[in-house]
Amino acid sequence: MSYWHALLLAIVEGLTEFLPVSSTGHMIIVANLLGIGQLSFTDTFITSIQFGAILSVVVLYWRRFLQSLDFYLKLAAAFIPFGILGFLLKDVIEALLKNVAVVAWSLVLGGVVLLFIDRLFTGERKQVTTPSFAQAVRIGLFQCIALIPGVSRSAATIVGGLAQGFDRRSAADFSFLLAVPTMFVITAYQLYKTFKIAAPGAQDIKVLLFGNVVAFIVALLAVKSFVDFVSRFGFRAFGLYRIVVGVIILVMLALGIPLQII
């Protein structure tokens, strides 16, 4: 993988990690367009640079991470369902990561959900700083849907928050906070697997560090913009975007048009 590949993938990650459009799905598609989708290091890179993006949350929300032990216990309660199911289905998930059609269908179906999500969750919404344990677990169950490639973790957890009566900003904020333990564990597991098979070379490590730095910087700029946008306009635009991208990929696959462009 070249620095050019790493730069493009990291920009995509930084822009999409906290948007309800599926960062992993986008990186899988872009990796295939770049002709590196089947490289073993690409899987490691796609998973690991998400750590750079979530560090932006730690920086932007650092005061929230200085709360009581209760806050961390609720984050753990929200993460546990995802962690258990992800461990049990890890082989299936890794196989699906190679299937661009699965990603495309997930983008389309998730887009349809986002088109109507604002109509579904109407009525009075509450501003919530920290959910209850029951609410945290329910949001964690929604996060499990994101184990399917192309289903946005951000979208799943935000919808989970809306289902608990949160307003858009509160749902987005907790989704970002929950990303920290979730993506940390996923990144650590992926790196463990990689080093267990064979330690990456010095060049791969440099490319990985470069990607994390780029993803961190881009995500810093994207997070606040997204929260402001979704608080004002809702999720319809993201739903339309997902459907358009997913349909384009499905049409290309149906026509036998190769995704590789470079």
Buried (B, 14 or more C-beta within 10 A) or exposed (E): BEBEBBBBBBBBBBBBBBBBBBBBBBBBBBBBBBBBBEBEBBBBBBBBBBBBBBBBBBEBBEEBEEEEEEBEEBBBBBBBBBBEBBEEBEEEBEEBBBEBBBBBBBBBBBBEBBBEBBEEBEEEBEEBEBBEEEBBBBBBBBBBBBBBBBBBBBBBBBBBBBBBBBBBBBBBBBBBBBBBBBBBBBBEBBBEBBEEEEEBEEEBEEBBBBBBBBBBBBBBEBBEEBBEBBEEEBBBEBBEBBBEBBBEBBEBBEEEEEBEEE
